[in-house]
Amino acid sequence: MDRLPLRYVIPALLIALVAAAWLVPPLHWALWLLVPLTGVAVWDFFQRKHTLWRNYPLFARIRWLAEDLRPFAQAYFVESDLEGRPFSHQARALVYARAKGDLDSHPMGTELDVYSEEYEWLGHSIVPRDEIPEFWSVEVGAGTCSKPYTTSLLNISAMSFGSLSARAIEALNAGAAMGGFAHNTGEGSISRYHRKPGGDLIWELGSGYFGCRHPDGSFDPAKFRDNADTDQVKMIEVKLSQGAKPGHGGVLPGTKVTEEIAAARGVPVGETVVSPAAHPAFSTPIEMLQFLTDLRELSGGKPVGIKLCVGQPHELFAIAKAMLETGMHPDFITVDGAEGGTGAAPLELSNSVGMPLREGQIFVRNMLVGIGMRDRVRIAAAGKIHSGAQMAKSFALGADWCNAARPFMFSLGCIQSMNCHTGHCPTGVATQEEWRQRGLVVEEKAPRVARFHRATLKSLREIVVAMGLETPWDIKPHDMRERLNGARSDAVDRIYSFIEPGALLQDAAATPLARHWQAARADSFRRVE
């Protein structure tokens, strides 16, 4: 005869234990434990939703508990300092130390395998030069805008109110105000928590045009002017795509559209809001440049740029041809790497769509250099930049400044629990639940944001000093080397293609970008066949 299934044994055993405890007065205390467990087991026995719960009442719940605790066990007991994803324990520890003002040095040398492909390095000089500025800044929009903006070399990347909590937004902006750097609003627009501390804002416009939309979701110039004309807004960034989910729109369920979120985004309370994958305001490169030009005028002459994760290279060169044909151009291009992302995204897109920051940044650099417009359009780099070394490597590839998102979340206390998309963030950073936010004290966290920023720029300066250079912009591709294998390495400009100024205008066919250039047209993002 087949043995009795556990689905019968477990509830029967618990019921027997309850009966025994009831009949023996000294064991009555056990009823406080046994009765709830028996109730759960009986519920599992009869419910029809979960197979494991039905077959293994009560005990199957251990699996769910283990799944919930797995990220924490993995991070604290299994991973080495270098293994954690998306950020290693070592990277997070560096941010925590700098945010708290603790010692951030590391003993006993590098833990990296310097003969493996994970190792890359910047060349130092025998004659370091310490007589250089303590900090640098870069002007955006000079020659195009009546209100150009002088930006820090490290700013807070796009993270929306709604994705992050009210207290997280307020602490980030307060930290930006303390440190004199900019805070990107994310496409969720400007909330009262952005405005309260008074820190500089980069207002990001996604395809939903939150904060400047008509009821049907189309762009509203009047509302844009009202929001953009405030002194706190320093630049406008039109998001074409993002690293975590490039080419993908979004849906904000009505249940998440609270009064505060609705007020910031300019949408009805409780109604589901759709952000289309493509911008309704334009459909061609020329139309996009005209839209940027209109935004610049509506904002009173503030710098306007675009943000994208590079996908189809010919689309980038279509923008280049439109720039040449019309004379219009963005004031900056933010390159978001496929390794970026702070919220939720379809796993297939996160893992398999979009160009990593390094290749994307080189494409944008080559496009601007190749058409002779590098001096007019600034480049910002965003994608897992958490240290001065990461910044220096981006400068070597042509960045003018860098943006960071998740590292600033770490500075607030984020522990990478991977619960951003559930609303159950244990540190109050990525949640709208009041009780979870209670532990995030703005007055305590804002100085940590400013300290992390200051210490990271200090570390960038130390690298520039060690390399014997005057500024971060003097770091060139030949100053950075990558390993090809355990026996060979080479300078980055020998591994990737860096074209000469004006090369696309003089003889595009002779460049490695010829097929992308030939496939591009100014009046369409579609590929020329």
Stockholm file with secondary structure:
# STOCKHOLM 1.0

chainA/1-529         MDRLPLRYVIPALLIALVAAAWLVPPLHWALWLLVPLTGVAVWDFFQRKHTLWRNYPLFARIRWLAEDLRPFAQAYFVESDLEGRPFSHQARALVYARAKGDLDSHPMGTELDVYSEEYEWLGHSIVPRDEIPEFWSVEVGAGTCSKPYTTSLLNISAMSFGSLSARAIEALNAGAAMGGFAHNTGEGSISRYHRKPGGDLIWELGSGYFGCRHPDGSFDPAKFRDNADTDQVKMIEVKLSQGAKPGHGGVLPGTKVTEEIAAARGVPVGETVVSPAAHPAFSTPIEMLQFLTDLRELSGGKPVGIKLCVGQPHELFAIAKAMLETGMHPDFITVDGAEGGTGAAPLELSNSVGMPLREGQIFVRNMLVGIGMRDRVRIAAAGKIHSGAQMAKSFALGADWCNAARPFMFSLGCIQSMNCHTGHCPTGVATQEEWRQRGLVVEEKAPRVARFHRATLKSLREIVVAMGLETPWDIKPHDMRERLNGARSDAVDRIYSFIEPGALLQDAAATPLARHWQAARADSFRRVE
#=GR chainA/1-529 SS CCCCCHHHHHHHHHHHHHHHHHHSGGGGGGHHHHHHHHHHHHHHHHCSSCHHHHHSTTTTHHHHHHHHHHHHHIIIIICCTTTCSSSCHHHHHHHHHHHHTCCCCCSSSCCSCTTSTTCEEECCCSSCCCCSCSCCEEEESTTTCSSCEEEESEEECCCCBTTBCHHHHHHHHHHHHHHTCCEECCTTCCCHHHHTTCCCEEEEECTTCTTSBCTTSCBCHHHHHHHHTSTTEEEEEEESCCSSSTTCCEEECGGGCCHHHHHHHTCCTTCCEEECSSCTTCSSHHHHHHHHHHHHHHTTSCCEEEEECCCCHHHHHHHHHHHHHHSCCCSEEEEECTTCCSSCCCHHHHHHSSCCHHHHHHHHHHHHHHTTCTTTSEEEEESSCCSHHHHHHHHHTTCSEEEESHHHHHHHTCCCCSCTTTTCCTTSSSCCCHHHHTTCCHHHHHHHHHHHHHHHHHHHHHHHHHTTCSSGGGCCGGGEEEESSSSCEEEHHHHSCCCCTTHHHHHGGGSTTHHHHHTCBTTBSSCCC
#=GC SS_cons         CCCCCHHHHHHHHHHHHHHHHHHSGGGGGGHHHHHHHHHHHHHHHHCSSCHHHHHSTTTTHHHHHHHHHHHHHIIIIICCTTTCSSSCHHHHHHHHHHHHTCCCCCSSSCCSCTTSTTCEEECCCSSCCCCSCSCCEEEESTTTCSSCEEEESEEECCCCBTTBCHHHHHHHHHHHHHHTCCEECCTTCCCHHHHTTCCCEEEEECTTCTTSBCTTSCBCHHHHHHHHTSTTEEEEEEESCCSSSTTCCEEECGGGCCHHHHHHHTCCTTCCEEECSSCTTCSSHHHHHHHHHHHHHHTTSCCEEEEECCCCHHHHHHHHHHHHHHSCCCSEEEEECTTCCSSCCCHHHHHHSSCCHHHHHHHHHHHHHHTTCTTTSEEEEESSCCSHHHHHHHHHTTCSEEEESHHHHHHHTCCCCSCTTTTCCTTSSSCCCHHHHTTCCHHHHHHHHHHHHHHHHHHHHHHHHHTTCSSGGGCCGGGEEEESSSSCEEEHHHHSCCCCTTHHHHHGGGSTTHHHHHTCBTTBSSCCC
//
